[in-house]
């Protein structure tokens, strides 16, 4: 089984392999032909991903986040079996796969073979649901952070002194180490090499603890609908976005947010229509739109299955 990602996306490939309960190695090559990822599947389930969620990558991520010591990273027996390492490996795998689902350049090559198992257990259908959930969470966090363009800075010394000393996590310390009052949340997440929504949630927590303050940029037209989505008012958000799009039908971000609002309202077919318009208005994001449309189709199929 071979082909270009321009004709069939990774999520479709994975779903075909899952439904066929195929075992073997799926090699994914993106725009950089020199770099490839290897996914091992057992009965259609992803059980390993190299090198992005391999042993070396997991140790490096734990060390970079100050979750283990240098001695432990050097290869302490059983370290990778700890719950902390298992969770980190799964996070790395989801982060890598979420990025690859958007690829529309490169190719895939599957070779059937016997695969006993591995450190992961990721269902492709569950991966599709995770993608939509991540996008929804991202929209929820985007509203109070001005689309992640808000700039965090340390609160005034008198404000800091008035609060109780908080219990900070390793991620909190990593974020605080980069705060300079210049870089916005999106830039900080990129430099930390952590999911944008995780860094935004961390900064929101530090803001609520009066450790950080946020400097908001000029509001965007989509802030109102995002606030409605953040509050779970999905029908209201869809109405506001339809009003925006009636005046600006080429607003790709509004089409993207409309799709997420429709998903929140349980209207998956409408979400697919919205994301089709997003793809047409913003061709550079066609890979992102296609991945979300496929995830929505997976949801529609999952809802229909019990009735068939």
C-alpha positions in Angstrom: 0.0 0.0 0.0 1.7 3.2 -1.2 0.7 6.6 -2.4 1.2 10.4 -2.3 -0.3 12.4 0.6 -1.7 14.9 -1.9 -4.2 12.3 -3.0 -5.1 10.5 0.3 -4.5 12.0 3.7 -2.8 10.2 6.6 -6.0 9.9 8.6 -7.7 8.1 5.7 -4.7 5.8 5.4 -4.8 5.0 9.1 -8.5 4.4 9.1 -8.3 2.0 6.2 -5.5 0.0 8.0 -7.6 0.0 11.3 -10.7 -1.3 9.6 -8.7 -4.0 7.9 -7.0 -4.8 11.2 -3.6 -4.7 9.4 -0.3 -5.1 11.1 3.0 -3.8 9.8 5.1 -0.6 9.4 3.8 2.6 7.8 6.5 4.9 6.7 5.5 8.6 6.3 7.7 11.1 4.5 6.8 14.8 4.4 8.1 17.7 2.5 11.6 16.9 3.8 12.4 13.7 2.0 15.4 13.0 4.2 13.3 12.8 7.3 10.7 10.0 7.7 8.5 8.7 10.6 7.8 5.0 11.1 4.5 4.0 12.6 4.2 0.4 13.8 0.6 -1.0 13.7 -0.8 -4.1 15.3 -4.3 -5.1 14.2 -4.7 -1.5 12.9 -3.7 0.2 16.2 -0.6 2.4 16.4 1.7 0.8 18.9 5.0 2.7 18.2 6.1 5.9 16.5 9.8 6.5 15.6 11.7 8.7 16.1 9.2 11.3 17.4 7.9 9.2 20.2 10.8 6.8 20.6 12.8 6.1 23.7 15.4 8.8 22.9 12.8 11.4 22.2 10.9 10.5 25.4 14.0 10.8 27.5 14.9 14.1 25.9 11.5 15.6 26.4 11.4 14.6 30.1 14.8 16.0 30.6 14.0 19.3 28.8 10.9 19.7 30.9 13.0 19.0 34.1 10.9 16.0 34.9 13.9 13.7 35.3 17.5 14.1 36.3 20.5 13.7 34.0 21.3 10.4 35.6 17.8 9.1 34.9 17.9 10.3 31.4 21.2 8.4 30.9 19.2 5.2 31.1 18.0 4.3 34.6 16.4 0.8 34.3 12.6 1.0 34.2 12.5 4.7 33.8 10.5 4.6 30.6 7.9 2.4 32.2 7.0 5.0 34.8 3.5 6.7 34.4 5.3 10.0 33.8 7.3 8.6 30.9 4.3 6.7 29.4 2.2 9.9 29.5 5.0 11.9 27.9 5.5 9.3 25.1 1.7 9.4 24.3 1.8 13.2 24.3 4.7 13.3 21.9 3.0 10.8 19.6 -0.3 12.8 19.5 1.6 16.0 18.9 3.6 14.5 16.0 0.6 12.7 14.5 -1.6 15.8 14.7 1.0 17.7 12.7 1.3 14.9 10.1 -2.5 14.7 9.6 -2.2 18.1 8.0 0.5 17.1 5.5 -0.4 17.3 1.9 3.1 16.9 0.6 5.1 13.7 0.7 4.1 10.0 0.6 3.2 7.0 2.6 4.4 3.4 2.3 3.0 0.5 4.2 4.6 -2.9 4.5 2.7 -5.7 6.1 4.5 -7.7 8.8 4.0 -9.2 12.1 4.1 -6.7 15.0 3.9 -8.0 18.5 3.1 -4.7 20.2 4.7 -1.6 21.5 4.6 1.2 24.1 1.6 3.0 22.5 -2.0 2.1 21.9 -3.6 4.7 19.7 -6.7 4.0 17.6 -6.8 6.1 14.4 -10.5 6.9 15.0 -9.6 8.0 18.5 -6.9 10.2 16.9 -9.5 11.9 14.7 -11.7 12.6 17.8 -8.6 14.0 19.5 -7.9 16.3 16.6 -11.3 17.9 16.9 -11.2 18.1 20.7 -7.8 19.8 20.5 -9.1 22.3 18.0 -12.1 23.0 20.1 -9.9 23.5 23.2 -7.7 25.8 21.2 -10.7 27.9 20.3 -11.8 28.0 23.9 -8.4 29.2 25.0 -8.0 31.6 22.1 -10.9 33.9 23.3 -9.3 35.1 26.5 -5.8 35.3 25.0 -6.8 37.2 21.8 -6.0 34.4 19.5 -2.8 33.6 21.5 -1.4 37.0 20.5 -1.6 38.4 24.1 1.8 39.2 25.6 2.4 37.9 29.2 4.5 39.8 31.6 5.2 39.7 35.3 2.7 41.4 37.5 3.8 44.4 39.6 5.8 43.5 42.7 3.1 44.7 45.1 0.6 42.4 43.4 3.0 39.5 43.6 3.6 40.1 47.3 -0.1 40.2 48.1 -0.8 36.6 47.0 -0.1 33.3 48.6 2.9 31.5 47.2 1.6 29.2 44.5 2.7 25.6 43.9 4.4 25.8 40.5 4.8 22.9 38.1 7.9 22.2 35.9 6.1 23.6 32.9 5.2 26.8 34.9 8.9 27.3 35.6 9.8 26.8 31.9 7.2 29.3 30.9 8.3 31.9 33.5 11.9 31.5 32.4 11.0 32.8 29.0 8.6 35.7 30.0 10.0 39.0 28.8 7.0 41.2 28.1 7.7 41.0 24.3 7.0 37.5 23.1 3.3 36.5 22.7 1.8 33.2 23.8 2.1 31.6 20.3 5.8 32.5 20.2 6.5 31.1 23.6 4.8 27.8 22.8 6.9 27.5 19.6 10.1 28.1 21.5 9.1 25.7 24.3 8.2 23.1 21.6 5.0 22.3 23.5 1.3 22.3 22.3 0.0 25.8 22.0 -3.1 25.0 24.1 -1.1 23.6 26.9 1.2 26.7 27.1 -1.9 29.0 26.9 -3.6 27.1 29.7 -0.5 27.4 31.8 -0.3 31.1 31.2 -3.9 31.5 32.1 -3.4 29.7 35.3 -0.4 31.9 36.2 -2.5 35.0 35.3 -5.3 33.8 37.6 -2.7 33.4 40.4 -1.7 37.1 39.8 1.8 36.1 38.8 1.4 37.3 35.2 -0.5 40.0 33.5 -1.7 39.9 29.9 -1.3 42.7 27.5 -4.2 42.3 24.9 -3.7 43.4 21.3 -6.4 45.1 19.3 -9.5 42.9 19.3 -10.3 40.9 16.2 -13.8 40.6 14.7 -13.9 36.9 15.7 -13.4 37.6 19.4 -17.2 37.7 20.1 -18.0 34.4 18.5 -14.9 32.8 20.3 -16.3 34.0 23.6 -19.6 32.4 22.8 -17.8 29.1 21.9 -15.8 29.4 25.1 -19.0 29.7 27.1 -20.5 26.7 25.3 -23.0 28.9 23.4 -22.4 27.2 20.1 -25.6 28.1 18.4 -25.1 31.8 19.3 -21.5 31.6 18.0 -22.7 30.1 14.7 -25.2 32.9 14.4 -22.6 35.6 15.0 -20.2 33.9 12.6 -22.8 33.7 9.9 -23.4 37.5 10.3 -19.7 38.1 10.0 -19.4 35.9 6.9 -22.4 37.6 5.2 -20.3 40.7 5.1 -16.9 39.1 4.7 -17.3 35.7 2.9 -13.5 35.4 2.4 -12.7 35.4 6.1 -11.0 32.1 6.4 -10.7 32.3 10.2 -14.4 32.9 10.6 -15.2 29.8 8.4 -12.8 27.7 10.6 -14.4 28.9 13.8 -17.9 28.3 12.3 -17.0 24.7 11.8 -16.0 24.3 15.4 -19.2 26.0 16.6 -21.2 23.6 14.5 -19.3 20.6 15.9 -20.1 21.9 19.4 -23.8 22.1 18.4 -23.6 18.5 17.2 -24.2 19.6 13.5 -21.3 17.8 11.9 -22.6 18.0 8.3 -22.7 21.8 8.6 -19.2 21.8 10.1 -18.0 20.0 7.0 -19.6 22.6 4.8 -18.0 25.4 6.8 -14.5 23.8 6.6 -15.0 23.3 2.8 -15.5 27.1 2.6 -12.5 27.6 4.8 -10.4 25.5 2.4 -11.6 27.5 -0.6 -11.0 30.9 1.1 -7.6 30.0 2.5 -5.8 27.5 0.3 -2.6 27.6 2.4 -4.6 25.9 5.2 -6.2 23.3 3.0 -4.4 20.5 4.8 -5.8 21.6 8.2 -9.3 21.9 6.7 -9.1 18.5 5.1 -8.0 16.8 8.3 -10.9 18.4 10.3 -13.4 17.5 7.6 -12.2 13.9 7.8 -12.5 13.9 11.6 -16.1 15.2 11.3 -16.9 12.5 8.8 -15.6 10.0 11.2 -17.9 11.3 13.9 -20.9 11.2 11.5 -20.1 7.5 10.7 -19.7 6.7 14.4 -23.1 8.2 15.1 -24.7 6.3 12.3 -23.2 2.9 13.0 -25.5 1.9 16.0 -28.6 2.6 13.8 -27.4 0.5 10.9 
